Amino acid sequence: MKFFRKAIVLIAVLACAGFAYWYFEVKRGREKEEEKQKEALLFESTERTVEKLVIKGEDKPEIVMERVATGEDAVWIITSPVETRGDGYAAEAIISMIKEGKREEVVWESLEKEKEYGLEEPRQYLRFYYKGDSETHGIDFGIENLDRKKVFAKVAGRDKIFSVPVEFRTAVIKSLFDMRDKALAHFESEDVEKISYLSASGAFMLAREGEEWYLLPERVKASKIRVELYTGSFTYGNFVEVEEEKGENLEKYGLDKPRMIVNLRMKDESNYMFIVGSSVSVGDSEYYYATRSTDGLVFQVKPDVVSGLAKTAFELRDRKIFDFEDAEVSAMTLNRKDLSFPLIREEDEWKFQDTGEKIEREYMVDSIMRGIKNSEYEVIEPVKREDEIWGETGIENPVYEVNITFNSGRAPLTVQMTGMNEETSMLWMTADNGDTVCYTSGYFMSNFPTERDDLLKWEM
């Protein structure tokens, strides 16, 4: 019994010692570390929203940015030294640095030596304001230390001089170009109703009718996807350098005799005009001068922006050869010279129609089916049987033939194809059971079987 009581007392002592160690060493140590980390923060930790930034770079005018609510969202607007849309990602990156920024050490416990550290009249600083609060928050940057790894700074409301990493200053002191939005335009593809294009190589007009696009004046159906990619070139394209905020000397940039003009008519009847002028070499790179009607800004764009817009009516046309869906296909027969592979589709599985054997390499069959379905004529217009060049296509002696049966009640389709050119991967393909032939990519024909085992067995 005496031994039992001693054991109880020992356990109690150990428990108290363990608690004391946890409380005084672990818990208090953690709290001290947290206090130390909090004390090292340049600015108070808060969830308040920053709604205004003021950035002053050395020998540069102040950049003033404000967050403006737009419905449920918000955008950043630069109000000075120019009025333009701001780069929201750049603004939020600075705000993130404000929340995370830390000093390295306290250099002086007062501001009496601020002149010595270049802080009396700072040439670089950051100011920010919280929503609903007129109090100024921010940081001034002075001179760098001898090894240029740190810069001396003072924080608004704190009578001390700190040192902070030079990288922190670099992260928050940005140029006007860094902070401005560099997108060519801001609209959605569905906002565009008409497109007019003019260049030395050609011209075209496009108009939306409901969900479809048509080339005018012939009213030839255009590819909806290609037109959306075209308008998306403005939404996702960027300029890389600003030449003039308000272009007045257009001749200087070749904009008085432009190489390209694109005009977009919007649903609200407004217009967006994009004009491309002369090319300019910068080092080993080449760019183009351009301007836009929304603000008259003259800027440089990369060649891929210009080439992406330099389309022809042929390129934007809807050039699909066939119009059917995967799910409509119930059977196919693949013919090649004296070989024939009759296939049937049952519950999304392909089988040989004559033996019922399951096709193990279904991807080969699906590739042929979808390759035909997605084929588009390229380079030249479809050739009719009565056209002079019909015989030159080689379709009178086809290498491949695919017979497609549909479960939707539509008539079966026979597609004949020439051999594929190994250098270009192109071939000729009949479009309507033999009355029209189209020049198209034959990439999918590499999956055409040469024997039954090609479809039945996986290579080991």
HUVEN-V431799 format. One record per backbone hydrogen bond with DSSP energy under -0.5 kcal/mol. CO is the residue of the C=O (numbers start at 1). NH is the residue of the N-H. E is the energy in kcal/mol with one decimal. If there is no record, write none. Layout:
BEGIN
co=[CO;CO]
nh=[NH;NH]
e=[E;E]
END
This chain:
BEGIN
co=[1;2;3;4;5;6;7;8;9;10;11;12;13;14;15;16;17;18;19;20;21;21;22;23;26;27;28;29;30;31;32;33;34;35;36;37;38;40;44;49;49;51;52;53;54;55;55;56;57;62;63;63;64;64;65;66;66;68;70;73;75;76;77;77;78;80;82;84;85;86;87;88;89;90;91;92;93;94;95;96;97;101;105;105;108;111;113;114;114;115;117;119;124;125;126;127;128;129;129;130;137;138;139;140;141;143;145;149;150;151;152;153;154;155;158;160;161;161;162;163;163;164;165;165;166;167;168;169;169;172;175;176;179;182;188;188;189;191;193;194;195;196;197;198;199;202;204;205;206;207;209;212;213;214;215;215;216;220;221;222;223;224;225;226;227;228;229;230;231;231;232;233;234;234;237;238;241;244;248;249;249;250;250;250;251;253;255;259;260;261;262;263;263;264;264;265;265;266;270;272;273;274;275;276;276;278;280;282;285;286;287;288;289;290;291;292;292;296;297;297;298;298;299;300;300;301;302;302;303;304;305;306;306;309;312;313;314;316;317;319;325;325;326;328;330;331;332;333;333;334;335;336;339;340;341;342;343;344;344;346;349;350;351;352;357;358;360;361;361;362;363;364;365;366;367;368;369;370;372;375;378;383;384;387;388;389;389;390;390;391;394;395;399;400;401;402;402;403;404;405;405;413;413;414;414;415;416;417;417;421;425;426;427;428;429;432;435;436;436;437;438;438;439;440;442;443;444;445;451;452;452;453;455;455]
nh=[5;6;7;8;9;10;11;12;13;14;15;16;17;18;19;20;21;22;23;24;25;26;27;28;30;31;32;33;34;35;36;37;38;39;40;41;41;103;46;51;131;67;129;65;127;57;63;125;60;64;55;65;79;80;53;68;77;75;73;70;68;86;66;79;84;64;84;78;181;88;91;92;93;94;95;96;97;98;99;100;101;42;107;163;161;114;117;119;120;118;143;122;141;56;139;54;137;51;52;133;128;156;126;154;124;152;148;166;145;164;142;162;140;158;160;162;107;108;153;104;105;151;168;169;170;171;172;172;173;174;179;180;87;239;191;192;192;267;208;265;206;263;204;261;202;199;197;216;195;214;212;209;222;207;219;220;205;215;318;224;227;228;229;230;231;232;233;233;234;235;236;237;184;185;184;302;300;298;250;252;253;253;255;256;254;278;258;200;276;198;274;196;265;266;272;193;194;269;266;264;293;262;291;259;260;289;287;285;282;303;280;301;277;299;275;295;296;247;292;299;243;244;290;240;241;288;305;306;307;308;309;309;310;311;316;317;317;223;319;377;328;329;329;407;345;405;343;335;403;341;401;339;336;342;334;353;332;346;351;349;346;359;344;356;352;360;362;364;365;366;367;368;369;370;371;372;373;374;375;321;380;437;387;390;391;392;393;393;395;394;397;398;337;417;335;404;415;333;413;330;331;404;415;416;433;402;430;399;400;425;442;421;440;418;438;435;385;431;432;383;429;440;378;427;445;446;447;448;454;455;456;457;360;361]
e=[-2.2;-2.1;-2.1;-2.1;-2.4;-2.5;-2.5;-2.3;-2.4;-2.7;-2.5;-2.4;-2.7;-2.8;-2.6;-2.8;-2.6;-2.6;-3.1;-3.0;-2.3;-1.5;-4.0;-2.0;-2.6;-2.6;-2.7;-2.1;-2.5;-2.7;-2.6;-2.6;-2.6;-2.6;-1.4;-0.7;-1.0;-2.6;-0.6;-0.5;-2.9;-2.5;-1.9;-2.9;-2.8;-0.5;-2.8;-1.6;-1.9;-0.6;-2.5;-0.5;-2.4;-1.1;-2.5;-0.5;-2.8;-2.7;-1.6;-3.3;-3.6;-3.3;-2.6;-0.6;-1.9;-2.7;-0.7;-3.0;-2.7;-0.9;-2.1;-2.5;-1.8;-1.6;-2.1;-2.2;-1.7;-2.1;-1.9;-1.6;-2.4;-2.4;-0.7;-1.9;-2.6;-1.9;-1.3;-3.6;-0.7;-1.4;-2.1;-0.6;-2.7;-2.7;-2.2;-2.8;-1.9;-2.5;-1.2;-1.9;-2.9;-2.2;-2.5;-1.6;-0.7;-2.6;-1.4;-2.2;-2.2;-2.5;-3.5;-3.0;-2.8;-2.3;-1.9;-0.5;-2.6;-1.7;-2.5;-3.3;-1.0;-2.6;-1.2;-1.2;-2.3;-1.8;-1.2;-0.7;-2.6;-0.9;-1.8;-1.3;-3.1;-1.9;-2.0;-0.5;-1.3;-2.1;-2.5;-2.5;-2.7;-2.6;-1.6;-2.3;-1.0;-2.2;-2.5;-2.3;-2.3;-2.3;-2.0;-3.2;-3.1;-2.2;-1.6;-1.6;-0.6;-3.6;-2.3;-0.6;-2.3;-2.2;-2.2;-2.0;-2.6;-2.0;-0.8;-1.0;-1.3;-1.1;-2.9;-0.9;-0.6;-1.3;-2.3;-0.5;-2.5;-2.9;-1.2;-0.9;-0.5;-1.0;-2.4;-0.6;-1.2;-2.6;-0.6;-0.8;-2.4;-2.1;-2.9;-2.4;-0.5;-0.5;-2.3;-3.5;-1.6;-1.8;-2.9;-2.9;-2.1;-2.6;-2.2;-2.0;-1.2;-2.8;-3.1;-2.0;-3.1;-0.7;-2.9;-2.3;-3.2;-2.7;-2.5;-0.5;-1.7;-2.7;-0.7;-0.5;-3.1;-1.6;-2.5;-2.9;-0.8;-2.3;-1.2;-1.1;-3.0;-1.7;-0.9;-0.7;-1.5;-2.4;-1.5;-0.9;-0.6;-2.9;-0.9;-2.0;-1.3;-0.6;-1.5;-2.9;-2.8;-2.8;-3.2;-0.6;-2.2;-2.4;-2.2;-2.6;-2.3;-0.5;-2.2;-2.5;-2.0;-0.6;-2.5;-1.2;-3.0;-2.9;-2.6;-2.5;-2.7;-0.6;-1.0;-1.6;-0.7;-2.8;-2.2;-1.6;-2.5;-2.9;-2.2;-2.2;-2.3;-2.6;-1.1;-2.4;-3.2;-2.6;-1.7;-1.5;-0.5;-0.7;-0.8;-1.3;-0.5;-0.8;-1.4;-0.7;-0.9;-2.4;-3.1;-0.6;-2.7;-2.0;-2.5;-2.6;-1.4;-3.2;-0.5;-0.5;-0.6;-2.7;-2.6;-2.2;-2.4;-3.0;-3.6;-3.0;-2.7;-2.2;-3.3;-0.7;-1.5;-2.6;-0.6;-3.0;-2.7;-0.6;-3.1;-2.6;-2.0;-1.2;-1.8;-1.8;-1.4;-1.8;-1.3;-2.2;-1.2;-2.3]
END
